[in-house]
Amino acid sequence: MSFLLGLTGSIGMGKSTTAQLFADRGCKIWDADSTVHRAYSKNGTAVAGIAKIASDAVLQGAVDRAKLRALISQDASLLPKLEAIIHPLVKQDRHAFTANNPKSILVFDIPLLFELNSQTDFDAVACVMSSFEAQKSRVLARPGMTEEHFEMIRSKQWPAEKKAAEADYIIDTTSLETAAQAVDAILEDIKKRQQNA
């Protein structure tokens, strides 16, 4: 049977880099953001639903993420409607991934894992952590990111400390070395757990 490890953490805390460390060690990775990107792409599973609630955000059969962000910032009532479309599609994709990868350690990269109350879907949860200064500089280095948008994203996420308190494992992403050591220790622990199961 597969071991399902949820990987979470606030924006800019090093989730993608950490997911890659797990992948380099042979784990299969499912990425919530990539799944959303696919759903928004041309003829993606979310396009028709989004066209009904925010037709201006759909151009040539695909969702324009920048347009959609702008519409949400003008009308906050759009966000719950959007979430009602996207969250079930994402969950369906995640279940299909699990079914197609039996007998592996599967890592699920999900930024809003605790916010969506999904922690019980996993055998364990790992949370990435770094300092606020490192987080902010990483996020503001992204193309098109503004301080205002960064704060808006942070306001939708649990505080990093709260996520860490709920997680089974903490991954310190201050450096690649600290993150790699934590990943190795987690995989060793999971293998022990599987042997004792």
C-alpha positions as CSV (number, residue, x, y, z in Angstrom):
1,M,0.0,0.0,0.0
2,S,1.1,3.6,-0.6
3,F,2.2,5.9,2.2
4,L,0.6,9.3,1.7
5,L,2.6,12.3,2.9
6,G,1.1,15.7,2.7
7,L,3.6,18.5,2.2
8,T,2.5,22.0,3.1
9,G,3.8,25.4,4.2
10,S,3.1,29.0,3.6
11,I,4.0,30.7,0.4
12,G,7.7,31.2,-0.2
13,M,8.7,28.7,2.5
14,G,10.4,26.3,0.1
15,K,7.8,23.7,-0.7
16,S,8.7,23.3,-4.4
17,T,12.4,22.9,-3.6
18,T,11.5,20.4,-0.9
19,A,9.2,18.4,-3.2
20,Q,12.1,18.1,-5.6
21,L,14.3,16.7,-2.9
22,F,11.6,14.0,-2.3
23,A,11.4,13.4,-6.0
24,D,15.2,13.0,-6.3
25,R,14.9,10.2,-3.7
26,G,12.4,8.3,-5.7
27,C,9.0,9.6,-4.3
28,K,6.2,10.3,-6.6
29,I,5.0,13.9,-6.3
30,W,1.5,15.3,-6.8
31,D,1.4,19.1,-7.0
32,A,-1.9,21.0,-6.3
33,D,-0.7,24.2,-8.1
34,S,0.2,22.2,-11.3
35,T,-3.2,20.5,-11.2
36,V,-4.9,24.0,-11.0
37,H,-2.7,25.2,-13.9
38,R,-3.9,22.2,-16.0
39,A,-7.5,22.8,-15.1
40,Y,-7.1,26.5,-16.2
41,S,-5.3,25.7,-19.4
42,K,-6.9,25.5,-22.9
43,N,-10.0,23.2,-22.7
44,G,-9.0,22.4,-19.0
45,T,-11.6,21.0,-16.6
46,A,-12.3,24.3,-14.8
47,V,-12.6,26.6,-17.9
48,A,-16.4,26.1,-18.5
49,G,-17.3,26.6,-14.9
50,I,-15.1,29.8,-14.6
51,A,-16.6,31.2,-17.8
52,K,-20.0,31.1,-16.0
53,I,-18.8,33.1,-13.0
54,A,-16.1,35.3,-14.6
55,S,-16.3,35.3,-18.3
56,D,-13.9,38.2,-18.7
57,A,-11.1,35.9,-17.3
58,V,-11.5,33.3,-20.0
59,L,-9.6,34.1,-23.3
60,Q,-9.4,31.6,-26.2
61,G,-10.6,28.7,-24.2
62,A,-8.2,29.2,-21.2
63,V,-8.3,31.0,-17.9
64,D,-6.1,34.1,-17.8
65,R,-4.8,33.9,-14.2
66,A,-3.8,37.6,-14.0
67,K,-7.3,38.7,-15.2
68,L,-8.9,36.3,-12.7
69,R,-6.7,37.7,-9.9
70,A,-7.8,41.3,-10.8
71,L,-11.5,40.3,-10.9
72,I,-11.2,38.7,-7.4
73,S,-9.5,41.8,-6.0
74,Q,-12.4,43.9,-7.3
75,D,-15.1,41.4,-6.1
76,A,-14.3,39.2,-3.1
77,S,-17.5,37.2,-3.5
78,L,-15.9,35.6,-6.6
79,L,-13.4,33.7,-4.5
80,P,-15.7,31.2,-2.8
81,K,-17.5,30.6,-6.2
82,L,-14.1,29.9,-7.8
83,E,-13.1,27.6,-4.9
84,A,-16.4,25.6,-5.3
85,I,-15.4,24.9,-8.9
86,I,-11.7,24.2,-8.5
87,H,-11.5,22.3,-5.2
88,P,-13.6,19.2,-6.2
89,L,-11.6,19.0,-9.5
90,V,-8.3,19.1,-7.6
91,K,-9.5,16.4,-5.2
92,Q,-10.6,14.2,-8.0
93,D,-7.2,14.5,-9.7
94,R,-5.4,13.7,-6.4
95,H,-7.5,10.5,-5.9
96,A,-6.7,9.4,-9.4
97,F,-3.0,9.9,-8.8
98,T,-3.1,7.8,-5.6
99,A,-5.0,5.0,-7.4
100,N,-2.4,5.0,-10.2
101,N,0.6,4.8,-7.9
102,P,0.1,1.9,-5.5
103,K,3.1,0.7,-3.3
104,S,5.0,4.0,-3.4
105,I,5.7,6.9,-1.0
106,L,3.5,9.6,-2.5
107,V,4.1,13.2,-1.6
108,F,1.3,15.7,-2.0
109,D,2.4,19.3,-2.4
110,I,-0.6,21.3,-1.1
111,P,-0.2,24.9,0.0
112,L,-3.7,25.0,1.7
113,L,-3.7,21.5,3.2
114,F,-4.7,22.6,6.7
115,E,-6.9,25.5,5.5
116,L,-9.0,23.0,3.5
117,N,-9.0,20.6,6.5
118,S,-7.4,17.8,4.4
119,Q,-4.9,16.6,6.9
120,T,-6.9,13.4,7.7
121,D,-6.5,12.3,4.0
122,F,-2.8,11.6,4.7
123,D,-0.8,9.2,6.7
124,A,1.4,12.1,7.9
125,V,2.0,15.8,7.1
126,A,5.3,17.6,6.7
127,C,5.5,21.4,7.0
128,V,8.3,23.5,5.5
129,M,9.6,26.4,7.6
130,S,11.9,29.3,7.1
131,S,12.2,32.8,8.6
132,F,9.7,35.5,7.6
133,E,12.6,37.5,6.0
134,A,13.6,34.5,3.8
135,Q,9.9,33.9,2.9
136,K,9.3,37.6,1.9
137,S,12.5,37.9,-0.2
138,R,11.7,34.6,-2.1
139,V,8.1,35.6,-2.8
140,L,8.9,39.2,-3.9
141,A,11.6,37.9,-6.3
142,R,8.8,36.2,-8.3
143,P,7.9,37.9,-11.6
144,G,4.8,40.1,-11.2
145,M,4.6,39.7,-7.4
146,T,3.8,42.8,-5.4
147,E,3.9,43.3,-1.6
148,E,0.2,43.8,-1.6
149,H,-0.5,40.5,-3.4
150,F,2.0,38.7,-1.1
151,E,0.0,40.1,1.9
152,M,-3.3,39.0,0.4
153,I,-2.0,35.5,-0.1
154,R,-0.6,35.4,3.4
155,S,-4.0,36.5,4.8
156,K,-5.7,33.5,3.3
157,Q,-3.1,31.1,4.8
158,W,-2.7,29.9,8.4
159,P,0.3,31.4,10.2
160,A,3.4,29.3,9.6
161,E,3.8,28.5,13.3
162,K,0.2,27.1,13.5
163,K,0.8,24.8,10.5
164,A,4.1,23.6,12.0
165,A,2.3,22.9,15.3
166,E,-0.2,20.6,13.5
167,A,2.3,18.8,11.3
168,D,4.0,15.4,12.0
169,Y,7.3,16.6,10.6
170,I,9.0,20.0,10.2
171,I,11.4,20.7,7.4
172,D,13.8,23.6,8.0
173,T,14.4,25.2,4.5
174,T,16.9,27.8,5.7
175,S,19.4,26.1,3.3
176,L,19.3,23.2,0.8
177,E,21.4,21.2,3.2
178,T,19.0,21.6,6.2
179,A,16.1,20.7,4.0
180,A,17.9,17.6,2.5
181,Q,18.8,16.3,6.0
182,A,15.1,16.7,7.1
183,V,13.8,14.9,4.0
184,D,16.3,12.0,4.5
185,A,15.2,11.7,8.2
186,I,11.5,11.7,7.2
187,L,12.0,9.0,4.6
188,E,13.9,6.8,7.1
189,D,11.1,7.2,9.6
190,I,8.4,6.4,7.0
191,K,10.2,3.2,6.0
192,K,10.4,2.2,9.7
193,R,6.7,2.9,10.0
194,Q,6.0,0.8,6.9
195,Q,8.0,-2.1,8.3
196,N,6.2,-2.0,11.6
197,A,2.7,-1.7,10.0
